[in-house]
Amino acid sequence: MQQLEAVIHDARTLGAGNSLPLSASEAEVARQMHICNACRYCEGFCAVFPAMTRRLEFNKADIHYIANLCHNCGACLHACQYAPPHEFAVNVPQATAKVRMQTYADYAWPPAFGKLYKRAGLTVALALGAGLALFLALAAQAAGSLFHAPLAGNFYAIFPHNTLALMFGLVFGFAVLALGVGVSRFWREVTPADFPNTAPAASMSEAAGNVLRLTYLDGGHGEGCSEADDKVTLLRRRFHHFTFYGFMLCFAATSVATLYHYLLGLHAPYALDSLPVLLGTAGGIGLMVGPAGLLWLNLRRHPLHGDGDQKAMDRGFIALLLLTSLSGLTLLGLRDTGAMAILLATHLGVVMALFLTLPYGKFAHGIYRSAALLKWAIEKRQPNKLKLGDD
């Protein structure tokens, strides 16, 4: 009986991530957290440091949780007396960025896709987009519809509605499933057995507000993030907002068009002043401004402000967003010309590539970070188990 209890205890310990061996990146975050826990100068900057103070040891689950709480604003790096070139070499933004990349690969489903995108994100993104666009163009050519007279913007004359609905339904369903499996595994592993099974409304509201406002991209002082040097700017926060809300407007345009088609019996093409077109145009502009700005910041970012190995992943996602918006707006402008079929194949191929790579690229950081912010919103309302004075 005692042996059985010992086995159960060991299984629970391993399941909570308490005794799993740490990778080099994880061990580096743990080392820096011990130093930061002794200093606590940066405690008011963001959620990372209050979460840190509730722990004396940092196991694998804690490290991935804290890494995904970090928004890489750079405030703590430039405030730290132990930052490089000090021998302690404390650089929390860079250390946690490396662990986040491991998070995306470790929790990806299927795992092989995550590892492939981690190694060559930009190449995979562009090759997949080009390959799918070529496939669709060849399919249109085989059907005799690649070269045509103007069709008054009728996409369904090129690809039937049911064909498009089936293709994108499968792709979207796969992306949702893969992201759901990944974040579910992440949540189970970063939450202890005694963690509340349901999130209080106040915690959910706080986490949602932090996600939608990008609260922790204000640097802890409301003035923004460090990019090329120690100067702060709100540009990253604003470009993120353009990107996120541009994406959501495009999604809203597709949703409204779906309701028009199935509920109201109104079929595409829609007029330029119709709600789906207006939403899609606004979203497309947002997805031009936001990703272009983020790419500009990414190219200028100081090497100490992040993980250089993530650049291919970051730029692959940005490239697909830019190509999606550019091809979509071009298609809208030229939909009543003989070039519509090739433009439609290009746009659809890029969009399919974007959705197929969502669970493995930079998009996933928003999902895992939202989960980490929800855990923090719940955790901060729980009694501090350390019971160290007023901590």
C-alpha positions as CSV (number, residue, x, y, z in Angstrom):
1,M,0.0,0.0,0.0
2,Q,2.8,2.4,0.9
3,Q,4.5,1.6,-2.5
4,L,1.2,2.4,-4.3
5,E,0.9,5.7,-2.4
6,A,4.5,6.5,-3.3
7,V,3.9,5.9,-7.0
8,I,0.7,8.1,-6.9
9,H,2.7,10.9,-5.2
10,D,5.5,10.7,-7.8
11,A,3.0,10.7,-10.6
12,R,1.3,13.8,-9.2
13,T,4.6,15.5,-8.7
14,L,5.7,14.9,-12.2
15,G,2.3,15.9,-13.6
16,A,2.6,19.2,-11.9
17,G,6.0,19.8,-13.5
18,N,7.7,19.8,-10.1
19,S,10.5,17.3,-10.9
20,L,10.8,17.4,-14.7
21,P,14.3,18.2,-15.9
22,L,14.8,21.7,-17.2
23,S,16.1,22.7,-20.5
24,A,19.0,25.2,-20.7
25,S,16.5,28.0,-21.5
26,E,14.2,27.0,-18.6
27,A,17.1,26.7,-16.2
28,E,18.3,30.2,-17.2
29,V,14.8,31.7,-16.4
30,A,14.8,29.9,-13.0
31,R,18.3,31.3,-12.3
32,Q,17.3,34.9,-13.1
33,M,14.0,34.6,-11.1
34,H,16.0,33.7,-8.0
35,I,18.1,36.8,-8.4
36,C,15.0,39.0,-9.1
37,N,13.2,37.5,-6.2
38,A,16.0,38.7,-3.9
39,C,15.9,42.2,-5.4
40,R,12.3,42.9,-6.3
41,Y,13.1,46.3,-7.7
42,C,10.9,45.7,-10.7
43,E,7.9,44.3,-8.8
44,G,5.5,47.0,-10.0
45,F,6.3,46.8,-13.8
46,C,4.0,43.9,-14.8
47,A,2.4,40.7,-13.8
48,V,5.7,38.7,-14.0
49,F,7.2,39.9,-10.8
50,P,4.2,39.7,-8.5
51,A,3.7,36.2,-9.8
52,M,7.4,35.5,-9.1
53,T,7.1,36.7,-5.5
54,R,4.6,34.0,-4.7
55,R,7.2,31.3,-5.3
56,L,10.6,30.4,-3.8
57,E,11.3,27.6,-6.4
58,F,10.6,27.6,-10.1
59,N,9.7,24.3,-11.7
60,K,9.1,23.7,-15.3
61,A,5.4,24.6,-15.2
62,D,6.1,27.8,-13.3
63,I,8.7,28.8,-15.8
64,H,6.5,28.4,-18.8
65,Y,3.7,30.3,-16.9
66,I,5.9,33.2,-16.0
67,A,7.5,33.3,-19.5
68,N,4.1,33.6,-21.1
69,L,3.1,36.4,-18.7
70,C,6.1,38.5,-20.0
71,H,5.2,40.9,-22.8
72,N,8.8,41.6,-23.6
73,C,8.4,45.4,-23.0
74,G,12.1,45.7,-21.9
75,A,11.4,47.9,-18.9
76,C,13.0,45.6,-16.4
77,L,16.1,45.1,-18.5
78,H,16.9,48.9,-18.5
79,A,16.0,49.2,-14.8
80,C,18.1,46.3,-13.7
81,Q,21.5,46.9,-12.0
82,Y,22.4,43.2,-12.8
83,A,21.8,43.4,-16.5
84,P,24.6,42.7,-19.0
85,P,27.5,43.5,-18.9
86,H,27.2,42.7,-15.1
87,E,28.4,39.2,-14.3
88,F,24.9,38.1,-13.2
89,A,23.7,38.9,-16.8
90,V,20.0,39.3,-15.8
91,N,17.9,39.8,-19.0
92,V,14.4,38.6,-18.2
93,P,12.9,39.7,-21.6
94,Q,15.4,37.7,-23.6
95,A,15.4,34.6,-21.2
96,T,11.6,34.4,-21.2
97,A,11.4,34.9,-25.0
98,K,13.5,31.8,-25.4
99,V,11.2,29.8,-23.2
100,R,8.1,31.0,-25.0
101,M,9.5,29.7,-28.2
102,Q,9.9,26.3,-26.4
103,T,6.3,26.6,-25.3
104,Y,5.0,27.0,-28.8
105,A,7.0,23.9,-29.9
106,D,6.3,21.7,-26.8
107,Y,2.6,22.3,-26.8
108,A,2.0,22.3,-30.5
109,W,-0.3,19.7,-32.0
110,P,0.7,17.7,-33.9
111,P,4.2,18.2,-32.4
112,A,6.1,17.7,-35.7
113,F,4.4,20.8,-37.2
114,G,5.5,23.0,-34.3
115,K,9.1,21.8,-34.6
116,L,9.2,22.5,-38.4
117,Y,7.8,26.0,-38.0
118,K,10.2,26.7,-35.2
119,R,13.2,25.8,-37.4
120,A,12.1,27.7,-40.5
121,G,9.0,29.8,-39.9
122,L,9.5,32.3,-42.7
123,T,10.4,29.7,-45.3
124,V,7.5,27.5,-44.3
125,A,5.0,30.3,-44.4
126,L,6.0,31.7,-47.8
127,A,6.4,28.2,-49.4
128,L,3.0,27.1,-48.1
129,G,1.3,30.2,-49.3
130,A,2.9,30.0,-52.7
131,G,2.2,26.3,-53.0
132,L,-1.5,26.6,-52.1
133,A,-1.9,29.6,-54.4
134,L,-0.3,27.7,-57.3
135,F,-2.5,24.7,-56.6
136,L,-5.7,26.8,-56.7
137,A,-4.5,28.6,-59.8
138,L,-3.9,25.2,-61.5
139,A,-7.4,24.0,-60.3
140,A,-8.9,27.1,-61.9
141,Q,-7.0,26.5,-65.1
142,A,-8.1,22.8,-65.2
143,A,-11.7,24.1,-64.9
144,G,-11.1,26.6,-67.7
145,S,-11.8,29.6,-65.5
146,L,-8.3,31.0,-64.9
147,F,-8.4,33.4,-67.9
148,H,-11.8,35.0,-68.4
149,A,-13.7,38.1,-69.3
150,P,-14.8,40.3,-66.4
151,L,-17.3,38.5,-64.2
152,A,-18.6,41.4,-62.2
153,G,-16.8,40.2,-59.1
154,N,-18.5,36.9,-59.0
155,F,-15.9,34.7,-57.2
156,Y,-18.2,31.7,-57.3
157,A,-17.8,31.6,-61.1
158,I,-14.2,30.6,-60.4
159,F,-14.7,28.4,-57.3
160,P,-18.2,27.2,-56.3
161,H,-19.4,28.4,-53.0
162,N,-19.7,24.9,-51.5
163,T,-16.1,24.1,-52.5
164,L,-14.8,27.2,-50.8
165,A,-16.9,26.6,-47.7
166,L,-15.7,23.0,-47.4
167,M,-12.0,24.0,-47.9
168,F,-12.0,26.8,-45.4
169,G,-14.2,25.0,-43.0
170,L,-11.7,22.2,-42.8
171,V,-8.7,24.5,-42.5
172,F,-10.4,26.7,-39.8
173,G,-11.6,23.7,-37.9
174,F,-8.1,22.2,-37.9
175,A,-6.6,25.5,-36.6
176,V,-9.1,25.8,-33.8
177,L,-8.6,22.1,-32.9
178,A,-4.8,22.4,-32.9
179,L,-4.9,25.6,-30.8
180,G,-7.4,24.1,-28.4
181,V,-5.4,21.0,-27.8
182,G,-2.2,23.0,-27.3
183,V,-3.6,25.6,-24.8
184,S,-5.6,22.9,-23.0
185,R,-2.4,21.0,-22.3
186,F,-0.6,24.2,-21.3
187,W,-3.4,25.1,-18.9
188,R,-3.4,21.6,-17.3
189,E,0.4,21.7,-16.8
190,V,0.7,25.2,-15.4
191,T,-2.2,25.0,-12.9
192,P,-1.7,23.0,-9.7
193,A,-4.1,20.3,-8.6
194,D,-5.7,22.6,-6.0
195,F,-6.2,25.4,-8.4
196,P,-9.9,26.5,-8.8
197,N,-11.7,24.5,-11.5
198,T,-13.7,27.6,-12.6
199,A,-12.6,31.2,-13.1
200,P,-14.5,33.9,-11.1
201,A,-16.2,36.5,-13.2
202,A,-13.9,39.2,-11.9
203,S,-10.8,37.2,-12.9
204,M,-12.2,36.6,-16.4
205,S,-13.1,40.2,-16.8
206,E,-9.7,41.4,-15.7
207,A,-7.8,39.0,-17.9
208,A,-10.0,39.9,-20.9
209,G,-9.4,43.6,-20.3
210,N,-5.6,43.1,-20.1
211,V,-5.7,41.1,-23.4
212,L,-7.9,43.6,-25.3
213,R,-6.1,46.7,-24.0
214,L,-2.6,45.1,-24.1
215,T,-2.1,46.5,-20.7
216,Y,1.4,45.2,-20.1
217,L,2.8,46.7,-23.3
218,D,2.8,50.1,-21.5
219,G,6.1,49.3,-19.8
220,G,4.6,49.5,-16.3
221,H,4.7,53.3,-16.5
222,G,2.3,54.0,-19.3
223,E,4.9,55.2,-21.8
224,G,5.5,52.0,-23.7
225,C,8.2,49.5,-24.7
226,S,11.9,49.8,-25.5
227,E,12.8,48.9,-29.1
228,A,16.2,50.0,-30.6
229,D,17.5,51.3,-27.3
230,D,16.3,52.3,-23.9
231,K,13.9,55.0,-25.2
232,V,10.3,54.0,-24.7
233,T,7.4,54.3,-27.3
234,L,3.8,53.1,-27.5
235,L,4.3,52.1,-31.2
236,R,4.4,48.4,-30.5
237,R,1.2,48.6,-28.6
238,R,-0.5,50.6,-31.3
239,F,0.7,48.4,-34.1
240,H,-0.5,45.3,-32.2
241,H,-3.9,47.0,-31.9
242,F,-4.0,47.6,-35.6
243,T,-3.1,44.0,-36.2
244,F,-5.5,42.4,-33.7
245,Y,-8.5,44.5,-34.5
246,G,-7.8,44.4,-38.2
247,F,-7.8,40.6,-38.0
248,M,-11.1,40.7,-36.0
249,L,-12.7,43.0,-38.5
250,C,-11.8,40.7,-41.4
251,F,-13.2,37.8,-39.4
252,A,-16.4,39.8,-38.7
253,A,-16.7,40.5,-42.5
254,T,-16.6,36.8,-43.2
255,S,-19.1,36.1,-40.4
256,V,-21.5,38.7,-41.7
257,A,-21.2,37.5,-45.3
258,T,-22.0,34.0,-44.0
259,L,-25.1,35.3,-42.3
260,Y,-26.1,37.1,-45.5
261,H,-25.7,34.0,-47.5
262,Y,-27.4,31.4,-45.3
263,L,-29.8,33.4,-43.2
264,L,-30.9,36.2,-45.6
265,G,-30.3,34.5,-48.9
266,L,-28.1,37.4,-50.1
267,H,-25.3,36.0,-52.2
268,A,-21.9,37.5,-53.2
269,P,-20.6,39.6,-54.8
270,Y,-21.6,42.4,-52.4
271,A,-21.6,46.1,-53.2
272,L,-18.7,48.3,-52.1
273,D,-20.9,50.0,-49.5
274,S,-22.2,46.7,-48.1
275,L,-21.4,45.8,-44.5
276,P,-19.1,42.8,-45.4
277,V,-17.1,44.9,-47.8
278,L,-16.8,47.8,-45.4
279,L,-15.7,45.5,-42.6
280,G,-13.2,43.7,-44.8
281,T,-11.8,46.9,-46.2
282,A,-11.3,48.4,-42.7
283,G,-9.8,45.1,-41.5
284,G,-7.5,44.9,-44.5
285,I,-6.2,48.4,-43.9
286,G,-5.5,47.5,-40.2
287,L,-3.7,44.4,-41.4
288,M,-1.5,46.5,-43.6
289,V,-0.6,49.2,-41.1
290,G,-0.2,46.9,-38.0
291,P,2.1,44.2,-39.4
292,A,4.1,46.7,-41.5
293,G,4.8,48.6,-38.3
294,L,5.6,45.5,-36.3
295,L,8.0,44.4,-39.0
296,W,9.7,47.8,-38.9
297,L,10.1,47.5,-35.1
298,N,11.3,43.9,-35.4
299,L,14.0,45.0,-37.8
300,R,15.2,47.8,-35.5
301,R,14.9,45.9,-32.2
302,H,18.1,45.7,-30.1
303,P,19.5,42.2,-29.8
304,L,19.2,42.2,-26.0
305,H,15.4,42.9,-26.3
306,G,14.4,39.4,-27.5
307,D,15.4,36.1,-28.9
308,G,17.2,36.2,-32.2
309,D,16.1,32.7,-33.0
310,Q,12.5,33.8,-33.1
311,K,12.9,36.2,-36.0
312,A,12.1,33.7,-38.7
313,M,8.9,32.7,-36.8
314,D,8.0,36.3,-36.2
315,R,8.6,37.4,-39.8
316,G,6.8,34.4,-41.3
317,F,3.6,35.4,-39.5
318,I,4.0,39.0,-40.3
319,A,4.7,38.2,-44.0
320,L,1.5,36.1,-44.2
321,L,-0.6,38.9,-42.6
322,L,0.8,41.5,-45.0
323,L,0.2,39.2,-48.0
324,T,-3.3,38.4,-46.8
325,S,-4.3,42.1,-46.6
326,L,-2.4,43.2,-49.7
327,S,-3.8,40.4,-51.9
328,G,-7.3,40.9,-50.4
329,L,-7.4,44.7,-51.1
330,T,-5.9,44.1,-54.6
331,L,-8.6,41.5,-55.3
332,L,-11.3,43.9,-54.2
333,G,-10.0,46.7,-56.4
334,L,-9.6,44.5,-59.5
335,R,-12.5,42.0,-59.0
336,D,-14.3,43.2,-62.1
337,T,-11.3,42.5,-64.4
338,G,-9.9,39.5,-66.2
339,A,-7.3,39.2,-63.5
340,M,-9.8,38.2,-60.9
341,A,-9.2,34.4,-61.0
342,I,-5.4,34.6,-60.5
343,L,-5.8,37.2,-57.8
344,L,-8.5,35.1,-56.1
345,A,-6.3,32.0,-56.2
346,T,-3.4,34.0,-54.7
347,H,-5.5,35.5,-51.9
348,L,-7.2,32.2,-51.0
349,G,-3.8,30.4,-51.0
350,V,-2.3,32.9,-48.6
351,V,-5.3,32.9,-46.3
352,M,-5.2,29.1,-46.2
353,A,-1.5,29.2,-45.3
354,L,-2.2,31.7,-42.6
355,F,-4.8,29.6,-40.9
356,L,-2.8,26.4,-41.3
357,T,0.2,28.0,-39.5
358,L,-1.8,29.8,-36.8
359,P,-1.3,27.1,-34.1
360,Y,2.5,27.0,-34.7
361,G,3.7,30.6,-35.3
362,K,3.5,34.0,-33.6
363,F,-0.3,33.9,-33.5
364,A,-0.1,31.3,-30.8
365,H,1.6,33.7,-28.4
366,G,-1.6,35.5,-28.0
367,I,-3.5,32.3,-27.0
368,Y,-0.9,31.2,-24.5
369,R,-0.4,34.7,-23.1
370,S,-4.2,35.0,-22.6
371,A,-4.2,31.7,-20.6
372,A,-1.3,32.9,-18.5
373,L,-3.0,36.3,-17.8
374,L,-6.2,34.4,-16.8
375,K,-4.2,32.2,-14.4
376,W,-2.6,35.3,-12.9
377,A,-6.0,37.0,-12.5
378,I,-7.2,34.0,-10.6
379,E,-4.0,33.4,-8.7
380,K,-3.7,36.9,-7.3
381,R,-7.1,36.5,-5.6
382,Q,-5.9,33.3,-3.8
383,P,-4.2,33.3,-0.5
384,N,-0.4,33.5,-0.8
385,K,0.8,30.1,0.3
386,L,4.2,31.4,1.3
387,K,2.7,33.6,4.0
388,L,5.8,35.9,4.1
389,G,4.7,39.0,5.8
390,D,2.8,41.3,3.5
391,D,3.9,39.6,0.2
